[in-house]
């Protein structure tokens, strides 16, 4: 994933209450499910145009369980200068298939409740990694709009509740999505 002007975690201590304030990055970035070793990330940082990376911090539909992803690893990347994008891959759009970690309910009230629960879990995961008061990106995969399925309203209810819960807990929310 290449990005410009994407809000990310700052690259070092700031005067803010949180040790990592958000900022706008104009660097190239990428994400991959597995967390490469700190040594490999240092080599990439020193020899590539990339300075930002997505880290998959959790969610029922995260496609991997990176063994390197812990507080020490996160601190090592930040000390190297990497900007981090914490990514959460929870339930996906209603009426989709292939997501063993679940889908968002097509009922907007239930979808909103799911959004709150997922945000709370993401906050816990971020705190466990030492990422307080950051942006957490929700990775929603491309989806279709089948007839008779309340896709748009349900996804909107979910993401609105996700965003509000993060904001209520001093986090910011960002969607990571692609148009199909």
DRENKOLBA-607709 format. One line per field, with one value per atom (N, C-alpha, C, O, CB): atom name; x, y, z; residue number from 1. Coordinates in steps of 0.02 Angstrom, whole numbers, plus 50000, padded with zeros to 5 digits. Atoms other than C-alpha are relative to their C-alpha. Glycine has a CB too. Layout:
site c(CA,...);
u c(X,...);
v c(Y,...);
w c(Z,...);
pos c(NUM,...);
END
This chain:
site c(N,CA,C,O,CB,N,CA,C,O,CB,N,CA,C,O,CB,N,CA,C,O,CB,N,CA,C,O,CB,N,CA,C,O,CB,N,CA,C,O,CB,N,CA,C,O,CB,N,CA,C,O,CB,N,CA,C,O,CB,N,CA,C,O,CB,N,CA,C,O,CB,N,CA,C,O,CB,N,CA,C,O,CB,N,CA,C,O,CB,N,CA,C,O,CB,N,CA,C,O,CB,N,CA,C,O,CB,N,CA,C,O,CB,N,CA,C,O,CB,N,CA,C,O,CB,N,CA,C,O,CB,N,CA,C,O,CB,N,CA,C,O,CB,N,CA,C,O,CB,N,CA,C,O,CB,N,CA,C,O,CB,N,CA,C,O,CB,N,CA,C,O,CB,N,CA,C,O,CB,N,CA,C,O,CB,N,CA,C,O,CB,N,CA,C,O,CB,N,CA,C,O,CB,N,CA,C,O,CB,N,CA,C,O,CB,N,CA,C,O,CB,N,CA,C,O,CB,N,CA,C,O,CB,N,CA,C,O,CB,N,CA,C,O,CB,N,CA,C,O,CB,N,CA,C,O,CB,N,CA,C,O,CB,N,CA,C,O,CB,N,CA,C,O,CB,N,CA,C,O,CB,N,CA,C,O,CB,N,CA,C,O,CB,N,CA,C,O,CB,N,CA,C,O,CB,N,CA,C,O,CB,N,CA,C,O,CB,N,CA,C,O,CB,N,CA,C,O,CB,N,CA,C,O,CB,N,CA,C,O,CB,N,CA,C,O,CB,N,CA,C,O,CB,N,CA,C,O,CB,N,CA,C,O,CB,N,CA,C,O,CB,N,CA,C,O,CB,N,CA,C,O,CB,N,CA,C,O,CB,N,CA,C,O,CB,N,CA,C,O,CB,N,CA,C,O,CB,N,CA,C,O,CB,N,CA,C,O,CB,N,CA,C,O,CB,N,CA,C,O,CB,N,CA,C,O,CB,N,CA,C,O,CB,N,CA,C,O,CB,N,CA,C,O,CB,N,CA,C,O,CB,N,CA,C,O,CB,N,CA,C,O,CB,N,CA,C,O,CB,N,CA,C,O,CB,N,CA,C,O,CB,N,CA,C,O,CB,N,CA,C,O,CB,N,CA,C,O,CB,N,CA,C,O,CB,N,CA,C,O,CB,N,CA,C,O,CB,N,CA,C,O,CB,N,CA,C,O,CB,N,CA,C,O,CB,N,CA,C,O,CB,N,CA,C,O,CB,N,CA,C,O,CB,N,CA,C,O,CB,N,CA,C,O,CB,N,CA,C,O,CB,N,CA,C,O,CB,N,CA,C,O,CB,N,CA,C,O,CB,N,CA,C,O,CB,N,CA,C,O,CB,N,CA,C,O,CB,N,CA,C,O,CB,N,CA,C,O,CB,N,CA,C,O,CB,N,CA,C,O,CB,N,CA,C,O,CB,N,CA,C,O,CB,N,CA,C,O,CB,N,CA,C,O,CB,N,CA,C,O,CB,N,CA,C,O,CB,N,CA,C,O,CB,N,CA,C,O,CB,N,CA,C,O,CB,N,CA,C,O,CB,N,CA,C,O,CB,N,CA,C,O,CB,N,CA,C,O,CB,N,CA,C,O,CB,N,CA,C,O,CB,N,CA,C,O,CB,N,CA,C,O,CB,N,CA,C,O,CB,N,CA,C,O,CB,N,CA,C,O,CB,N,CA,C,O,CB,N,CA,C,O,CB,N,CA,C,O,CB,N,CA,C,O,CB,N,CA,C,O,CB,N,CA,C,O,CB,N,CA,C,O,CB,N,CA,C,O,CB,N,CA,C,O,CB,N,CA,C,O,CB,N,CA,C,O,CB,N,CA,C,O,CB,N,CA,C,O,CB,N,CA,C,O,CB,N,CA,C,O,CB,N,CA,C,O,CB,N,CA,C,O,CB,N,CA,C,O,CB,N,CA,C,O,CB,N,CA,C,O,CB,N,CA,C,O,CB,N,CA,C,O,CB,N,CA,C,O,CB,N,CA,C,O,CB,N,CA,C,O,CB,N,CA,C,O,CB,N,CA,C,O,CB,N,CA,C,O,CB,N,CA,C,O,CB,N,CA,C,O,CB,N,CA,C,O,CB,N,CA,C,O,CB,N,CA,C,O,CB,N,CA,C,O,CB,N,CA,C,O,CB,N,CA,C,O,CB,N,CA,C,O,CB,N,CA,C,O,CB,N,CA,C,O,CB,N,CA,C,O,CB,N,CA,C,O,CB,N,CA,C,O,CB,N,CA,C,O,CB,N,CA,C,O,CB,N,CA,C,O,CB,N,CA,C,O,CB,N,CA,C,O,CB,N,CA,C,O,CB,N,CA,C,O,CB,N,CA,C,O,CB,N,CA,C,O,CB,N,CA,C,O,CB,N,CA,C,O,CB);
u c(50042,50000,50044,50087,49952,49963,50074,49952,49894,50029,50045,50006,50036,50097,49968,49974,50030,49946,49886,50020,50045,49950,49954,49895,49958,50038,49894,50019,50078,50013,49983,49881,50030,50003,49938,49965,50002,50024,50019,50059,49967,50085,50063,50099,50016,49939,50223,50060,50053,50001,49940,50400,50042,50102,50040,49960,50457,49962,49905,50065,50033,50416,49979,50014,50045,50024,50316,49983,49988,49938,50019,50259,49930,49909,50003,50068,50085,50000,50053,49964,50006,50020,50019,50049,49928,49982,50040,50071,50089,49951,49933,50219,50001,50053,50041,50002,50163,49939,49884,50000,50055,50057,49989,50036,50013,50014,49972,50024,50030,49924,49978,50031,49984,49964,50076,50011,50012,50068,50118,49971,49939,50141,49996,49944,50011,49995,50198,50048,50067,50023,49955,50310,49961,49901,50040,50029,50278,49990,50029,50045,50014,50202,49977,49958,49949,50023,50157,49974,49986,50057,50020,50075,50007,50001,49927,50001,50093,49980,49994,50070,50030,50009,50052,50046,49959,49948,50164,50045,50060,50041,49954,50276,50071,50095,49990,49931,50451,50044,50025,50029,49956,50596,50022,50021,50062,49975,50663,50062,50070,50016,49941,50827,49981,50010,50045,50022,50737,49967,49979,49950,50031,50633,50053,50044,49951,49947,50792,50034,50050,50052,49971,50867,49955,49979,50014,50047,50709,50000,50000,49929,50002,50707,50061,50056,49996,49938,50888,50011,50048,50058,49984,50883,49940,49947,50028,50059,50708,49969,49988,49948,50034,50595,49944,49911,49972,50056,50472,50020,50075,49978,49989,50455,49940,49942,50017,50061,50279,49979,49987,49943,50022,50211,49937,49930,50056,50059,50045,50017,50053,49942,49991,50045,49930,49889,50042,50065,49898,49997,50026,49986,50001,49858,49946,49946,49991,50049,49709,49936,49932,49984,50064,49531,49988,50036,49994,50017,49440,50015,50021,49929,49985,49477,50072,50089,49953,49928,49662,50026,50014,50041,49979,49744,50063,50087,50009,49938,49896,50004,49962,50063,49987,49963,50075,50112,49975,49928,50132,50034,50018,50012,49966,50247,50045,50058,50041,49956,50359,49962,49993,50038,50038,50217,49989,49946,49933,50007,50240,50026,50048,50040,49980,50283,50072,50087,49989,49930,50470,50009,50046,50042,49996,50450,49975,50008,49960,50029,50339,50049,50060,49932,49953,50463,50063,50089,50020,49942,50607,49986,50027,50021,50017,50517,49995,50020,49933,50006,50475,50068,50081,49955,49933,50655,50040,50083,50038,49967,50714,49976,50011,49987,50029,50600,49938,49908,50051,50060,50456,49939,49932,49989,50067,50284,49956,49961,49973,50041,50155,49927,49900,50010,50073,49976,49971,49972,49982,50031,49890,49936,49892,49984,50056,49764,49961,49990,50025,50044,49614,49956,49926,49956,50040,49527,49948,49958,50045,50054,49364,49946,49962,49969,50054,49193,49997,50013,49933,50003,49167,49927,49881,50035,50066,49018,49949,49967,50004,50052,48852,49994,50013,49933,50015,48805,50064,50061,49955,49938,48988,50018,49993,50058,49979,49071,50076,50110,49972,49928,49244,50035,50096,50030,49971,49271,49985,49933,49974,50013,49288,49995,49967,50055,50004,49305,49935,49927,50057,50066,49127,49987,50032,49991,50023,49027,49959,49935,49960,50041,48937,49926,49907,50015,50071,48752,49968,49989,49965,50036,48633,49950,49923,49963,50041,48530,50043,50094,49971,49957,48596,50012,50066,49970,49990,48570,50052,50097,49933,49950,48667,50068,50119,49978,49937,48798,50035,50096,49988,49971,48824,50029,50083,49946,49975,48844,50065,50112,49947,49938,48973,50057,50114,49989,49949,49066,50030,50091,49971,49977,49077,50046,50101,49940,49962,49139,50068,50119,49961,49938,49270,50048,50108,49987,49958,49333,50031,50090,49959,49974,49351,50056,50107,49944,49948,49451,50062,50118,49973,49943,49561,50038,50100,49976,49967,49596,50042,50099,49947,49962,49649,50064,50117,49956,49942,49764,50052,50112,49979,49954,49839,50037,50097,49962,49969,49870,50051,50104,49947,49954,49951,50065,50117,49968,49940,50074,50033,50083,49982,49972,50108,49978,50010,50074,50024,50007,49938,49882,49983,50055,49903,49984,50028,50018,50023,49800,50023,50042,50024,49979,49842,49940,49883,50049,50052,49742,50000,50053,50011,50007,49676,49958,49902,49969,50034,49627,49959,49984,50051,50042,49482,50006,49989,49925,49991,49520,49935,49919,50060,50062,49356,50015,50033,49939,49984,49379,49947,49890,50008,50050,49293,49939,49946,50031,50061,49113,49953,49957,49966,50050,48970,49936,49933,49985,50063,48794,49942,49903,49991,50053,48677,49930,49920,50007,50069,48492,49973,49985,49955,50032,48397,50045,50024,49974,49954,48549,50014,50030,50067,49992,48565,50074,50094,49960,49927,48752,50021,50055,50033,49975,48780,49980,50023,49974,50024,48674,50034,50052,49924,49968,48749,50074,50097,49993,49929,48930,50007,50051,50033,49998,48895,49986,50021,49949,50015,48816,50059,50077,49937,49942,48963,50058,50085,50023,49943,49097,49988,50034,50019,50015,49007,50009,50037,49927,49992,49000,50074,50098,49958,49928,49182,50035,50074,50029,49967,49236,49983,50027,49978,50020,49135,50032,50054,49923,49969,49202,50075,50101,49991,49930,49381,50009,50051,50031,49996,49354,49987,50020,49951,50017,49276,50057,50058,49937,49943,49437,50067,50119,50002,49941,49561,50039,50099,50046,49970,49596,49967,49913,49993,50030,49564,49986,50018,50045,50020,49483,50016,50010,49926,49989,49531,49975,49987,50074,50019,49454,50055,50087,49933,49955,49564,49955,49936,50061,50046,49456,50019,50053,49927,49989,49462,49933,49888,50049,50061,49328,50004,50056,49989,50000,49277,49976,49972,49957);
v c(49942,50000,50061,50068,50000,49938,50166,50056,50057,50012,49947,50320,50066,50069,49983,49934,50504,50037,50025,50038,49962,50622,49954,49968,50046,50046,50476,50013,50013,49927,49989,50512,49937,49882,50022,50056,50400,50019,50076,49977,49985,50384,50040,50028,49935,49961,50510,49954,49899,50060,50041,50446,50011,49996,50011,49993,50489,50038,50059,50035,49966,50569,50071,50105,50001,49932,50729,50032,50001,49999,49964,50859,49981,50001,50074,50020,50781,49952,49925,49969,50048,50673,49931,49892,50001,50064,50524,50005,50057,49978,49997,50479,50001,50016,49943,50002,50461,50036,50010,49927,49960,50598,49983,49963,50076,50012,50578,50058,50114,49988,49949,50673,49979,49922,50014,50015,50682,49978,50013,50061,50026,50576,50008,49998,49926,49997,50604,49947,49947,50070,50054,50451,49942,49935,49975,50062,50289,49952,49951,49969,50049,50152,49934,49932,50026,50066,49968,49963,49983,49959,50044,49834,49928,49913,50015,50072,49646,49967,49992,49973,50031,49526,49979,49995,49940,50021,49448,50059,50100,49942,49947,49564,49977,49931,50020,50020,49551,50012,50051,50039,49991,49541,50073,50109,49954,49932,49703,50012,50067,50013,49992,49674,50012,50055,49938,49990,49658,50069,50103,49945,49934,49813,50056,50107,50010,49950,49909,50004,50058,49983,50001,49854,50036,50075,49928,49967,49908,50076,50115,49972,49928,50075,50035,50090,50011,49968,50110,49997,50038,49966,50010,50049,50009,49995,49932,49994,50085,50070,50108,49946,49936,50236,49998,50048,50021,50008,50168,50024,50012,49927,49976,50249,49987,50001,50073,50014,50196,49928,49903,50049,50069,50022,49986,50011,49951,50022,49946,49939,49894,49984,50059,49825,49975,50012,50016,50029,49707,49980,49929,49938,50010,49717,49951,49932,50065,50049,49599,50002,50034,50009,50007,49559,49929,49894,50047,50069,49397,49980,49920,49990,50016,49409,50017,50017,50036,49990,49449,49934,49881,50024,50061,49324,49968,49919,50014,50027,49290,50016,50053,50028,49985,49294,50012,49967,49943,49987,49381,49989,50023,50071,50013,49310,50057,50064,49937,49944,49465,50059,50102,50023,49941,49585,50003,49969,50001,49988,49640,50070,50105,49946,49932,49798,50015,50070,50010,49990,49775,50013,50059,49940,49992,49756,50069,50103,49944,49935,49910,50056,50102,50011,49949,50013,50001,50054,49988,50003,49952,50035,50073,49926,49968,50006,50075,50112,49972,49928,50176,50032,50087,50014,49973,50202,50002,50045,49958,49999,50160,50058,50082,49934,49946,50297,49982,50026,50026,50020,50196,50037,50046,49925,49978,50276,49938,49897,50056,50060,50146,50014,50065,49968,49998,50116,49938,49884,50004,50058,50000,49981,50024,50013,50024,49895,49947,49903,49972,50048,49797,49969,50005,50033,50035,49664,49958,49899,49955,50034,49619,49978,49963,50044,50022,49572,50042,50101,50005,49968,49613,50013,49995,49956,49979,49678,49943,49886,50031,50051,49586,49970,50001,50030,50035,49462,49984,49974,50043,50021,49422,49931,49909,50051,50066,49253,49997,50041,49945,50010,49188,50034,50042,50023,49967,49275,49959,49969,50072,50044,49145,50038,50012,49949,49960,49284,50038,50078,50048,49970,49342,50057,50085,50023,49943,49472,50047,50028,49975,49950,49629,49981,49961,50072,50014,49603,50049,50107,50004,49954,49676,50042,50090,49961,49960,49741,50057,50044,49956,49943,49917,50007,50029,50064,49996,49910,49950,49966,49987,50052,49748,50018,50008,49931,49980,49814,50054,50052,50028,49948,49967,49969,49989,50053,50034,49855,49963,49963,49950,50033,49753,50050,50036,49962,49948,49914,50021,50031,50060,49982,49960,49945,49958,50011,50056,49786,49994,49984,49935,50004,49783,50057,50046,50001,49943,49957,49988,50003,50065,50014,49906,49948,49955,49976,50051,49752,50029,50013,49940,49968,49856,50046,50048,50039,49957,49981,49958,49976,50041,50044,49840,49975,49975,49940,50025,49769,50055,50043,49972,49944,49941,50016,50026,50063,49986,49972,49946,49961,50005,50055,49800,50008,49982,49933,49988,49856,50067,50086,49997,49936,50023,50057,50110,49997,49949,50122,50035,50018,49968,49962,50244,50060,50090,50023,49939,50383,50007,50061,50060,50000,50336,49996,49998,49942,50017,50310,49924,49893,50034,50071,50133,49995,50021,49959,50007,50087,49936,49883,50001,50059,49969,49977,50015,50014,50028,49857,49967,49912,49949,50028,49829,49981,50022,50052,50026,49720,50020,50034,49923,49983,49758,49954,49895,49996,50040,49700,50022,50077,50006,49985,49692,50024,50028,49938,49973,49760,49957,49979,50074,50044,49612,50027,50059,49930,49978,49648,49969,49911,49980,50025,49632,49999,49976,49933,50000,49655,50072,50114,49962,49933,49808,50017,50035,50007,49994,49826,50069,50077,49982,49932,50014,50024,50049,50048,49976,50055,49962,49993,49993,50040,49913,50018,50027,49925,49981,49955,50070,50082,49996,49932,50139,49999,50034,50045,50004,50097,49971,49996,49956,50032,49984,50050,50060,49939,49955,50110,50063,50090,50019,49943,50255,49983,50023,50024,50021,50158,49987,50004,49937,50012,50104,50067,50074,49965,49935,50284,50035,50062,50044,49966,50354,49969,50004,49999,50035,50222,50017,50029,49924,49981,50259,50072,50086,49991,49930,50446,50009,50049,50043,49995,50423,49975,49988,49960,50028,50335,50029,49998,49924,49962,50463,49969,49981,50006,50026,50368,50033,50062,49922,49978,50419,49938,49886,50051,50056,50307,50016,50072,49984,49993,50278,49937,49882,50012,50059,50164,49982,50026,50012,50025,50057,49958,49902,49957,50035,50008,50013,50061,50021,49994,49982,49996,49960,49945,50003,50011,49939,49925,50065,50061,49853,50017,49973,49945);
w c(50000,50000,50000,50044,50060,50003,49951,50020,49999,49929,49978,50034,50004,50012,50067,49986,50046,50038,50027,49935,49958,50170,50040,50047,49957,49958,50279,50073,50089,49981,49930,50467,50030,50022,50039,49970,50561,50069,50090,49956,49937,50729,49986,49938,50038,50007,50752,50012,50039,50048,49997,50748,50061,50059,49940,49940,50921,50053,50042,49985,49945,51087,49981,49943,50061,50013,51081,50067,50120,49953,49940,51204,50023,50077,49989,49983,51204,50059,50077,49940,49946,51346,49976,50013,50028,50029,51232,49973,49945,49944,50028,51185,49924,49895,50026,50073,51003,49975,49976,49976,50026,50929,49926,49891,50009,50071,50761,49958,49982,49989,50046,50610,49929,49917,50008,50070,50423,49971,49976,49961,50030,50333,49924,49894,50019,50073,50155,49974,49916,49977,50019,50154,49968,49978,50060,50026,50060,50057,50105,49944,49948,50164,49970,49912,50049,50021,50153,50061,50118,49966,49946,50255,49977,49917,50023,50013,50265,50064,50119,49974,49941,50381,50051,50110,49979,49954,50457,50017,49973,49970,49979,50556,49987,50021,50075,50013,50481,50061,50105,49939,49943,50603,50004,49954,49996,49990,50676,49956,49929,50074,50042,50583,49927,49894,50005,50068,50416,49992,49942,49979,50004,50453,50001,49968,50059,49999,50492,49932,49907,50055,50068,50325,49950,49910,49977,50045,50233,50011,49964,50011,49985,50322,49972,49944,50076,50022,50278,49925,49898,50034,50071,50097,49953,49893,49991,50043,50033,50007,50052,50017,49993,50004,50052,50063,49933,49952,50135,50069,50093,50002,49932,50305,50045,50104,50000,49962,50360,49987,49931,49981,50009,50390,50042,50098,50020,49964,50439,50042,50019,49951,49957,50585,50019,50044,50064,49987,50604,50074,50094,49955,49928,50790,50023,50081,50034,49980,50789,49960,49907,50072,50033,50743,49978,49959,49941,50016,50707,49929,49914,50012,50070,50521,49980,49921,49954,50015,50536,49973,50003,50063,50035,50419,50026,49997,49930,49973,50527,50074,50101,49961,49930,50704,50007,50026,50047,50002,50693,50067,50116,49976,49937,50827,50023,50083,49995,49981,50823,50030,50060,49939,49982,50863,50076,50103,49963,49928,51044,50015,49969,50041,49981,51141,49981,49957,50074,50016,51117,49925,49906,50021,50073,50928,49978,49939,49965,50017,50915,50020,49981,50035,49978,51016,49956,49941,50073,50044,50908,49933,49909,49987,50064,50749,50007,49965,49973,49989,50820,50010,49985,50061,49990,50876,49935,49927,50052,50066,50699,49958,49914,49963,50038,50633,49962,49929,49953,50036,50562,50026,50087,50005,49982,50562,49999,49953,49951,49995,50615,49988,50011,50068,50011,50557,50032,50001,49923,49969,50682,49962,49953,50075,50041,50581,50038,50070,49932,49968,50647,49945,49905,50055,50051,50540,50035,50049,49954,49966,50624,49950,49893,50053,50045,50553,49936,49936,50036,50065,50371,49980,50017,49946,50022,50272,49999,49986,49930,50003,50283,49930,49880,50022,50064,50147,49961,49901,49957,50032,50111,50027,50079,50013,49979,50124,50003,49977,49953,49998,50160,50058,50056,49937,49942,50326,50063,50095,50007,49943,50465,50066,50114,50006,49939,50595,50006,50053,50002,49994,50561,49953,49922,50069,50040,50470,50043,50096,49938,49967,50522,49989,49934,49973,50006,50556,49951,49947,50069,50045,50426,50040,50014,49945,49955,50574,50027,50059,50059,49984,50605,50076,50096,49973,49927,50795,50022,50062,50037,49984,50807,49972,50004,49973,50031,50687,50042,50051,49928,49958,50798,50064,50086,50018,49940,50951,49984,50024,50026,50022,50855,49993,50011,49934,50008,50813,50066,50072,49965,49933,50997,50027,50053,50048,49974,51045,49965,49998,49991,50037,50907,50018,50025,49925,49981,50952,50069,50080,50000,49933,51135,49997,50032,50047,50007,51084,49967,49987,49958,50034,50968,50047,50046,49939,49951,51106,50048,50063,50040,49955,51222,49966,49996,50022,50037,51088,49990,49997,49931,50009,51053,50065,50066,49974,49936,51237,50018,50046,50055,49987,51253,49962,49983,49983,50041,51118,50016,49985,49926,49981,51202,49955,49953,50000,50046,51074,50028,50012,49931,49970,51174,49957,49927,50071,50033,51094,49928,49906,50039,50070,50916,49954,49977,49986,50047,50759,49994,49991,49929,50015,50736,49937,49934,50060,50064,50559,49998,50017,49942,50009,50526,49928,49882,50020,50067,50377,49978,50000,49998,50028,50285,49928,49886,50004,50067,50132,49950,49969,50003,50051,49966,50004,50019,49930,49997,49960,49945,49918,50069,50050,49839,50034,50095,49955,49974,49860,49975,49933,49977,50024,49837,50016,50067,50030,49990,49818,50065,50079,49940,49939,49981,50061,50114,49988,49943,50092,50020,49977,49982,49973,50202,50011,50066,50067,49993,50168,50021,50073,49934,49985,50166,50069,50106,49948,49935,50318,50057,50107,50005,49947,50420,50008,50064,49984,49997,50376,50030,50071,49930,49972,50414,50075,50112,49964,49928,50583,50038,50092,50012,49969,50625,50007,50061,49960,50000,50575,50041,50071,49929,49958,50660,50073,50111,49987,49930,50824,50016,50070,50014,49993,50800,50013,50060,49937,49996,50774,50065,50099,49940,49939,50919,50062,50107,50007,49943,51039,50004,50059,49995,49999,50987,50024,50066,49930,49980,51004,50075,50108,49959,49929,51176,50044,50105,50015,49962,51229,49978,49986,49992,50019,51160,49942,49935,50059,50061,50999,49940,49946,49996,50062,50820,49957,49966,49963,50042,50690,49927,49904,50008,50071,50511,49964,49988,49985,50039,50380,49951,49922,49963,50052,50270,49955,49972,50030,50044,50124,49927,49911,50014,50072,49938,49966,49987,49974,50039,49811,49955,49925,49958,50042,49719,49931,49889,50031);
pos c(1,1,1,1,1,2,2,2,2,2,3,3,3,3,3,4,4,4,4,4,5,5,5,5,5,6,6,6,6,6,7,7,7,7,7,8,8,8,8,8,9,9,9,9,9,10,10,10,10,10,11,11,11,11,11,12,12,12,12,12,13,13,13,13,13,14,14,14,14,14,15,15,15,15,15,16,16,16,16,16,17,17,17,17,17,18,18,18,18,18,19,19,19,19,19,20,20,20,20,20,21,21,21,21,21,22,22,22,22,22,23,23,23,23,23,24,24,24,24,24,25,25,25,25,25,26,26,26,26,26,27,27,27,27,27,28,28,28,28,28,29,29,29,29,29,30,30,30,30,30,31,31,31,31,31,32,32,32,32,32,33,33,33,33,33,34,34,34,34,34,35,35,35,35,35,36,36,36,36,36,37,37,37,37,37,38,38,38,38,38,39,39,39,39,39,40,40,40,40,40,41,41,41,41,41,42,42,42,42,42,43,43,43,43,43,44,44,44,44,44,45,45,45,45,45,46,46,46,46,46,47,47,47,47,47,48,48,48,48,48,49,49,49,49,49,50,50,50,50,50,51,51,51,51,51,52,52,52,52,52,53,53,53,53,53,54,54,54,54,54,55,55,55,55,55,56,56,56,56,56,57,57,57,57,57,58,58,58,58,58,59,59,59,59,59,60,60,60,60,60,61,61,61,61,61,62,62,62,62,62,63,63,63,63,63,64,64,64,64,64,65,65,65,65,65,66,66,66,66,66,67,67,67,67,67,68,68,68,68,68,69,69,69,69,69,70,70,70,70,70,71,71,71,71,71,72,72,72,72,72,73,73,73,73,73,74,74,74,74,74,75,75,75,75,75,76,76,76,76,76,77,77,77,77,77,78,78,78,78,78,79,79,79,79,79,80,80,80,80,80,81,81,81,81,81,82,82,82,82,82,83,83,83,83,83,84,84,84,84,84,85,85,85,85,85,86,86,86,86,86,87,87,87,87,87,88,88,88,88,88,89,89,89,89,89,90,90,90,90,90,91,91,91,91,91,92,92,92,92,92,93,93,93,93,93,94,94,94,94,94,95,95,95,95,95,96,96,96,96,96,97,97,97,97,97,98,98,98,98,98,99,99,99,99,99,100,100,100,100,100,101,101,101,101,101,102,102,102,102,102,103,103,103,103,103,104,104,104,104,104,105,105,105,105,105,106,106,106,106,106,107,107,107,107,107,108,108,108,108,108,109,109,109,109,109,110,110,110,110,110,111,111,111,111,111,112,112,112,112,112,113,113,113,113,113,114,114,114,114,114,115,115,115,115,115,116,116,116,116,116,117,117,117,117,117,118,118,118,118,118,119,119,119,119,119,120,120,120,120,120,121,121,121,121,121,122,122,122,122,122,123,123,123,123,123,124,124,124,124,124,125,125,125,125,125,126,126,126,126,126,127,127,127,127,127,128,128,128,128,128,129,129,129,129,129,130,130,130,130,130,131,131,131,131,131,132,132,132,132,132,133,133,133,133,133,134,134,134,134,134,135,135,135,135,135,136,136,136,136,136,137,137,137,137,137,138,138,138,138,138,139,139,139,139,139,140,140,140,140,140,141,141,141,141,141,142,142,142,142,142,143,143,143,143,143,144,144,144,144,144,145,145,145,145,145,146,146,146,146,146,147,147,147,147,147,148,148,148,148,148,149,149,149,149,149,150,150,150,150,150,151,151,151,151,151,152,152,152,152,152,153,153,153,153,153,154,154,154,154,154,155,155,155,155,155,156,156,156,156,156,157,157,157,157,157,158,158,158,158,158,159,159,159,159,159,160,160,160,160,160,161,161,161,161,161,162,162,162,162,162,163,163,163,163,163,164,164,164,164,164,165,165,165,165,165,166,166,166,166,166,167,167,167,167,167,168,168,168,168,168,169,169,169,169,169,170,170,170,170,170,171,171,171,171,171,172,172,172,172,172,173,173,173,173,173,174,174,174,174,174,175,175,175,175,175,176,176,176,176,176,177,177,177,177,177,178,178,178,178,178,179,179,179,179,179,180,180,180,180,180);
END
